[in-house]
């Protein structure tokens, strides 16, 4: 599918179908063991590699930075901070 659509369209699809699902439940991942976070991070890395068209052995850090993606533990902390902020300001559902 990656070859059939533009890179920007493919990135939008990956973010919509993969990363949004992970972010939806990421606040419940607070305190999980490191090896489980590593599995989550490897999924992020695979998604970034597929968007950028990189090989499996290619370094991924610069690609994650260029996409403005946080690493798995940072994403979880950010999501939790957003939920707490919304709860304190009365904007949470």
Secondary structure, DSSP 8 states (H G I E B T S, - for coil): -TTTS-HHHHHHHHIIIIIHHHHHTGGGGTT--HHHHHHHHHHHHHHHHHHHT--TTS--HHHHHHTT---HHHHHHHHHHHHHHHHHTT---
